[in-house]
Amino acid sequence: MGETRTFAAPIHVRLTPLARGLLLFAPAVLLCNAVGSLMRYPDVGAALFFLPYAVLTTALILAPRRDWVWYILVGAVAHFITHWPRWTVSWVLLADVANVARALVAAVLLRRLFDGPPRLDSVWALLVFVASAVLIAPAAGAAIGAANVVVHGASPTYWPPFRAWFMSNALTGLAVLPAFLYAASDSTRWWRVLREPQRATEAWLLTVALVATCAIAFLLPIASRWHVALPFYAPLPVLIWAALRFGTGGASLALTAVAFAAVWGADRGTGPFLAATPDGNIVVLQLFVLLTAIPVLCIAAIGSARRDAVLLYRSLLASVQDRVAILDAGGTVLEANDSWRRSTDALEGDQFNHVTVGANYLDACRVAADAGNPTAARVLPGITSVLNRLARVFEMEYNYEQTGRRQWYVMSVEALERSDGGGGAVVTLRNVTARREAQMEIEEQRLELSHLARVGVLGQLSGALAHELNQPLAAISNNVQAAARLLNRDPADVAEVNAILRDILSDDLRAAQVIQRLTALLRRGETHLQPMNASDLLEEVLQLAHAELITRRVTVQKSIAPELPLILGDRVQLQQVLLNLILNACEAMSATPQAERVLVLTAKATASRHVDVSVRDHGTGISPTLIDRLFEPFVTTKAEGLGLGLSISRTIVAAHGGRLWAENNPDGGATLHCVLAPAP
């Protein structure tokens, strides 16, 4: 029989984030403790740079708070393993307390103040970081560490060990901690940068320059004290290069490399640190790192803030769909967004808006204006006034024909104060063709609806208007018959015939006026604004409503102020509004006793020289639940009404620059106010 074989499936071990973090943290903190013990002070036991502070603080900032106890425990064990039995158990444990207190204070402050890993991309962020991780946290650790030194008899006084511990941890927080934070939190970003050929080449060149300058500064023997200045300043240009081109992260890594090169040189007895005693060398070394790190990090923070601002500005400029160009005080185009650069529709009427970066916009406007371009002739003085600071903003709208379609643009020119103190302007071209076409379509629909509303109003008046036409027509017929009989007499009564003919002419004019008013209201046309007398307008409306007022037994009381200002409007549309208000007032008084059916029509001038026309009735008034919604579409108090009359009326009045509203009268009934703008 064949032999049966079984194969074990491969076992995949999936580590938790905590396990992965501890696997990276444990060897790092052990290595940092070993390096720290090599760089300690000869007398007080404090390291020149205490790297465990940087690595434990970095871990606590990046890890969830629930995992902090594990990192603290591993850090304490690594410190104990490194320093015992060379130091007593009590010394090591109290030093552990100092280390944990320092890292906890720094982590809590930085997480609270930065809401995550700190990014030193502004001077304010750098100041907050220095206060938290370079001053407060090192002071807390140094207080415990110095007490440990005094308690164990390593120093007779408190302040020298405090100063040593504080300087050690402060310099670690300033020169090493930012590099650790950036390396741990932005590792993917650094790899992405290094994948870019140009940036990777620059990074390698910077590394080579940094190694070379550090070797010159700290690893070569100094012939005499007079040559100390050159080594001190040799790495500085490279540090500034790193700060400006790679931000705070690159500057921090470069500072860490310079600090360790300085420590190595001091330990070998080379470089510029030529003090008489080892402790003197340490003080000089610490001052060098301190005085180098602070200005370099400030340069990096300012450069990062400026670079982020420039990136934000360019991103915003690129995301704007409108065409945007930035001009200097002389009108030269300094920058333009992609929409401006891509525009290729340089047709007649718009060719001056296609100036490339580096060209002069004012010159293009002048050339176009001299060629007879009317738009350029309007733009030139406006943009010149903004550049000369005679105006803050210039705005205009223009249109031109393009590929068989009319295009509408809005140009906006705003004054610009540049950071270098120079002036300039921002030119924005916004295509509003779709908006204008939509407005024109809405206006067309409004005119259509207004026309239909007028037809509806005339439908209400049809009976009364027919009666009003029948009167002059019947009179004409009777007069013709009478004239015929008079002409058949012998002799004919010529004088009486002449009187009859004059009556016929008068009746004919009366009928013609009725028909003209009807034709004007029925005609559908464009809005035609013209100055007009409000008194004449009211008389015309009352003549249109004359027959309806008689039919409904409504008495009209007029109160028209003398010498009213002229109003500006479309006569037919304003007639429609006032006629609608009068008919609504008549309808509201249909249940009122005949003796009380009084309509009060008032016209007066306001303080702003507007004309206030009010229509007051003595009807039932308006329901409080409807008075605020009375002018909304499809809201009506009539059982057979559509609720469009007042809505259309308010739209017409608003288009004329006026206002229309309603209010109930204290003694009953309602008043509708129509305020119309004066003619200029």
WOCOR-V869878 format. One record per backbone hydrogen bond with DSSP energy under -0.5 kcal/mol. NH is the residue of the N-H (numbers start at 1). CO is the residue of the C=O. Records with the same first field share a line. If there is no record, write none. Layout:
NH = CO / CO
//
This chain:
12 = 10
13 = 11
14 = 12
15 = 13
20 = 16
21 = 17
22 = 18
23 = 19
24 = 20
25 = 21
26 = 22
27 = 23
28 = 24
29 = 25
30 = 26
31 = 27
32 = 28
33 = 29
34 = 30
35 = 31
36 = 32
37 = 33
38 = 34
39 = 35
40 = 37
41 = 46
45 = 41
48 = 39
50 = 168
51 = 49
53 = 50
54 = 50
55 = 51
56 = 52
57 = 53
58 = 54
59 = 55
60 = 56
61 = 57
62 = 58
63 = 59
67 = 64
68 = 65
70 = 67
71 = 67
72 = 68
73 = 69
74 = 70
75 = 71
76 = 72
77 = 73
78 = 74
79 = 75
80 = 76
81 = 77
82 = 78
83 = 79
84 = 80
87 = 83
92 = 88
93 = 89
94 = 90
95 = 91
96 = 92
97 = 93
98 = 94
99 = 95
100 = 96
101 = 97
102 = 98
103 = 99
104 = 100
105 = 101
106 = 102
107 = 103
108 = 104
109 = 105
110 = 106
111 = 107
112 = 108
113 = 109
114 = 110
115 = 111
120 = 118
121 = 119
126 = 122
127 = 123
128 = 124
129 = 125
130 = 126
131 = 127
132 = 128
133 = 129
134 = 129 / 130
135 = 130
136 = 131
137 = 132
139 = 135
140 = 136
141 = 137
142 = 138
143 = 139
144 = 140
145 = 141
146 = 142
147 = 143
148 = 144
149 = 145
150 = 146
151 = 147
152 = 148
153 = 150
154 = 149
155 = 149
162 = 158
163 = 159
164 = 160
165 = 161
166 = 162
167 = 163
168 = 164
169 = 165
170 = 166
171 = 167
172 = 168
173 = 169
174 = 170
175 = 171
176 = 172
177 = 172
178 = 173
180 = 176
181 = 177
182 = 178
183 = 179
184 = 180
185 = 181
186 = 182
190 = 186
191 = 187
192 = 188
193 = 189
194 = 190
195 = 191
196 = 192 / 193
197 = 195
200 = 196
201 = 197
202 = 198
203 = 199
204 = 200
205 = 201
206 = 202
207 = 203
208 = 204
209 = 205
210 = 206
211 = 207
212 = 208
213 = 209
214 = 210
215 = 211
216 = 212
217 = 213
218 = 214
219 = 214 / 215
220 = 215
223 = 221
227 = 224
228 = 225
231 = 227
232 = 228
233 = 229
234 = 230
235 = 231
236 = 233
237 = 233
239 = 235
240 = 236
241 = 237
242 = 238
243 = 239
244 = 240
245 = 241
246 = 242
247 = 243
250 = 246
251 = 247
252 = 248
253 = 249
254 = 250
255 = 251
256 = 252
257 = 253
258 = 254
259 = 255
260 = 256
261 = 257
262 = 258
263 = 259
264 = 260
265 = 261
266 = 262
267 = 263
268 = 264
269 = 265
270 = 265
271 = 220
272 = 217
274 = 272
281 = 277
282 = 278
283 = 279
284 = 280
285 = 281
286 = 282
287 = 283
288 = 284
289 = 285
290 = 286
291 = 287
292 = 288
293 = 289
294 = 290
295 = 291
296 = 292
297 = 293
298 = 294
299 = 295
300 = 296
301 = 297
302 = 298
303 = 299
304 = 300
305 = 301
306 = 302
307 = 303
308 = 304
309 = 305
310 = 306
311 = 307
312 = 308
313 = 309
314 = 310
315 = 311
316 = 312
317 = 313
318 = 314
319 = 315
320 = 316
323 = 429
324 = 322
325 = 427
326 = 335
327 = 425
328 = 332
329 = 423
331 = 328
333 = 359
334 = 326 / 332
335 = 326
337 = 324
341 = 337
342 = 338
343 = 339
346 = 344
347 = 345
350 = 347
351 = 347
353 = 350
354 = 351
358 = 333
359 = 356
361 = 331 / 359
364 = 360
365 = 361
366 = 362
367 = 363
368 = 364
369 = 365
370 = 366
371 = 367
372 = 369
373 = 368
374 = 372
377 = 373
378 = 374
379 = 375
380 = 376
381 = 377
382 = 378
383 = 379
384 = 380
385 = 381
386 = 382
387 = 383
388 = 384
389 = 386
390 = 385
391 = 385
394 = 413
396 = 411
398 = 409
400 = 407
402 = 405
405 = 402
407 = 400
409 = 398
410 = 430
411 = 396
412 = 428
413 = 394
414 = 426
415 = 392
416 = 424
418 = 416 / 422
421 = 418
425 = 327
426 = 414
427 = 325 / 425
428 = 412 / 426
429 = 323
430 = 410 / 428
431 = 429
432 = 408 / 430
433 = 408
436 = 432
437 = 433
438 = 434
439 = 435
440 = 436
441 = 437
442 = 438
443 = 439
444 = 440
445 = 441
446 = 442
447 = 443
448 = 444
449 = 445
450 = 446
451 = 447
452 = 448
453 = 449
454 = 450
455 = 451
456 = 452
457 = 453
458 = 454
459 = 455
460 = 456
461 = 457
462 = 458 / 459
465 = 461
466 = 462
467 = 463
468 = 464
469 = 465
470 = 466
471 = 467
472 = 468
473 = 469
474 = 470
475 = 471
476 = 472
477 = 473
478 = 474
479 = 475
480 = 476
481 = 477
482 = 478
483 = 479
484 = 480
485 = 481
486 = 482
487 = 483
488 = 484
489 = 485 / 486
493 = 486
494 = 492
497 = 493
498 = 494
499 = 495
500 = 496
501 = 497
502 = 498
503 = 499
504 = 500
505 = 501
506 = 502
507 = 503
508 = 504
509 = 505
510 = 506
511 = 507
512 = 508
513 = 509
514 = 510
515 = 511
516 = 512
517 = 513
518 = 514
519 = 515
520 = 516
521 = 517
522 = 518
523 = 519
525 = 523
529 = 527
530 = 569
532 = 567
537 = 533
538 = 534
539 = 535
540 = 536
541 = 537
542 = 538
543 = 539
544 = 540
545 = 541
546 = 543
549 = 545
550 = 546
551 = 547
552 = 548
553 = 550
554 = 549
555 = 597
557 = 599
558 = 556
559 = 601
561 = 559 / 603
567 = 532
568 = 677
569 = 530 / 567
571 = 569
574 = 570
575 = 571
576 = 572
577 = 573
578 = 574
579 = 575
580 = 576
581 = 577
582 = 578
583 = 579
584 = 580
585 = 581
586 = 582
587 = 583
588 = 584
589 = 585 / 586
590 = 587
592 = 589
596 = 593
597 = 594
598 = 596
599 = 555
600 = 598 / 616
601 = 557 / 599
602 = 600 / 614
603 = 559
604 = 612
606 = 610
609 = 606
611 = 676
612 = 604 / 610
613 = 611 / 674
614 = 602 / 612
615 = 672
616 = 600 / 614
617 = 670
620 = 588
626 = 623
627 = 623
628 = 624
629 = 626
630 = 626
632 = 629
634 = 643
635 = 632 / 643
636 = 634
641 = 638
648 = 644
649 = 645
650 = 646
651 = 647
652 = 648
653 = 649
654 = 650
655 = 651
656 = 652
657 = 654
658 = 653
659 = 675
661 = 673
663 = 671
665 = 669
668 = 665
669 = 619
671 = 663
672 = 615
673 = 661 / 671
674 = 613
675 = 659
676 = 611 / 674
677 = 656
679 = 566
//
